[in-house]
Amino acid sequence: MFKYLQLQSKLAYFLEIICLIIFSYIFLAEESVKQFLLVVPLLILLFIFVTNIFDNHIYYNSSNSKVVQKVILTNLSFSVGTVFLLFLYLDSFKWNIYLYLWYLITIIIISISLHLFMFKYYLKLKSNRRTLILGKEYDVHKAVENFNHNPHSLYKVSKIAIDDFFNKLKWYENEIDIVYLVGQFKDEIANPIIEYALKKNKIVYLTTTVENTRILNSKIINISDESMIQITNYRIPREKMAVKRFVESFIALILLIIMAPTMILVAIAIKLESSGPVFYKQERVTLGNRVFTILKFRSMRVDAESLTGPVLAKKNDIRITKVGKFIRATRLDELPQLINVLRGDMGIVGPRPERPIFVEQFSKINGNYVLRHNVRAGITGYAQVYGKYTSDFESKLKFDLLYIKNYSLFLDLKLLLKTILIIFDKFSSQGKS
């Protein structure tokens, strides 16, 4: 992450860690100067880790509320880790809940102030980048709609072109800063556009199509004086899959134990509101196109699909019960899927499992849809964290393929922790299921 930060963000990055370390000493370790200095490198590593998890210093797709949420979660994580490290390495460390609370409040206030200041500066510095969008009419319309959905004017769609792309780029070159090629372009059309835009020092964006993601995480092979690019497939290596399976099963077991009281309360609430089973069972598709039975807390009426048949849930769906609205918004309806994880049907992180009837439909529309089944389905995933809940299946497919291409245990941990932020997003529980 650090290499992508602007100079002002790097300064804020260092300033924040200096403040956090100073206040960690003042509030928690004031009697152990020498020993505390030995812990400082570990605190720096801890800070780097948690800020990378929550992308604290990346502002391009954020808002004031998201900045505050990320800062609070980061500081909670950092403060807990700091206490743990001090307890391990400082002989004189004594736990004091009042000092800890003052410490936590202080570092949260300092970090929020710093980040909000930097965020406003970032918006002032980066806003209104004039953008030219090139593509077919339908793709351009969707792109413009997406840009307009952004709460901040980081990008200003100043020009669009649905034909004669190269000539229009030349006509508009003095009126734009960014060239965005949306949708799929033939190489003979795209290459001259990209080459010309780069020569004119324009920023070039490409849509995340399957074709454009094939080159991600590729390897450079040198044989004699020949260099080759080895394109990796959309699969996670077996050894990594085995480690992922072990780690996720362990986490699922721990979470089931911790969340057991909450699950009992949810089950009681469901039974009190409406008759019918507590759990909702449905066939879904996972690794290798295998069909399994997914478990969820029931959030709809028992007869929800008796008249309509299989349909995706919609915003303000009248079939959803009052308890169902709450458990959907808080993601509590997903907790029984931890049992699916222990069974091996799902992982904690991965593409969301879809129903066989929709998998068949989507695969006919886009033949690359089957690639998402090269990994186990997940309770949460890349599309759920970085996409919109109302995104169509093709948008979610792009995120799923990016996840497979960029897979690592750190990415899984990052997506798992960032899922917490989704609960606070008022849009996250709306739209399609």
Order of alpha helices (4+ residues) and beta strands (2+ residues): alpha-alpha-alpha-alpha-beta-alpha-beta-alpha-beta-alpha-beta-alpha-beta-beta-alpha-beta-beta-alpha-alpha-beta-alpha-beta-alpha-alpha-alpha
